[in-house]
Amino acid sequence: MRIVDLRSDTVTHPTPEMRRAMAEAEVGDDVYGEDPTLNRLEAMAAERLGKEAGMFVASGTMGNLVSTLTHAQRGDDIILGDKSHIFRSEAGGASALGGISFHTIPNDSRGMLDPDQVEAAIRPNDVHFPRTAMIALENTHNACGGATLTPEDTRTIAEVAHRHEIPLHIDGARIFNAAVSLETPVSELVKDAESVTFCLSKGLSVPIGSVVCGSNEFIERARRWCKMVGGSMRQVGIIAAAGIVALDSMVERMAEDHANARRLAQGLAQIPGISINPDALPTNLVFFEVERGDPAELARRINERGVKGGSPARRWRFVTHYGITAEDVDYALDVVESTFREYAPA
Ligand code: TLP
């Protein structure tokens, strides 16, 4: 049976070139700083993002956690969007492990924060209050439909943060999708932030890993937190080799994923029982509402026919990525259309 897995871009497999590079990778013990392939990946990531240094971590969650622990101390708070991945989907790590509280303000429909609300959320210097130690943005914004923030958006929030001497962190799990969609160098998107995490293991198709980038001083401090949470690995060049291939050859192709997302959205918009605004689609995440029928049952039926995705909730997300072709999109649309016609009639 044909399988079209639209659950996430995290399901991507390494390319044949990555597998070759992984098999041949020169490795060493990274805790001694001796893995040449990892050192090359970290330098390359830092260079692409326009930062002094990079540090490989096991996941996006780990990158955001270690960055937060590096910026904030026990008892501090951080300001972030109420729909941010850090707040909603990272198991409350900063608060559980770091004693740091989350101060959320509303994300607007494209994942932006209102600078006045950010400013109002910054705690005055008073013994009654926690110290505000970090502000975080997310680009692209997952729960806000994969929307992109421009360099101007980021600068607006950075200006507020820096006026109060607070560092800005970007959860850039999909920052390369944003760069490709906005046709802007990724370094422009992050230049006003003190730290950024980006994921290798999503649209870039690397099997494991993310990279945190920032100043030499920030990364040096972050390495201790990374060690503390068990994130120092050894011959990690095996994975880093795939990351190097990804940064060299998998970024520009994400335009294809965005075109496929648009094709998917336009097709979904034609299906009775589905509500979607196909114009609000800058990247590879396609969110829509299932207006009729039992979503759990509909998801089960499309899954049975090889289209993986959907959920028991009315809001569904389909994600395009490496390995999903325009023909796969058309197949998925056929399956969804016929399933909805049969099981979600008007
Ligand atoms: N997102 C995953 C799931 O957790 C939902 C996905 O399928 O989209 N920041 C953002 C914006 C993310 O979307 C994710 C993962 C992360 C951080 C965490 O990355 P990982 O999964 O590597 O810990």
Residues whose N, C-alpha, C, O or C-beta is under 5 A from the ligand:
A	BS01	TLP	R7 S8 T10 S59 G60 T61 M62 H85 S89 T140 N142 D171 A173
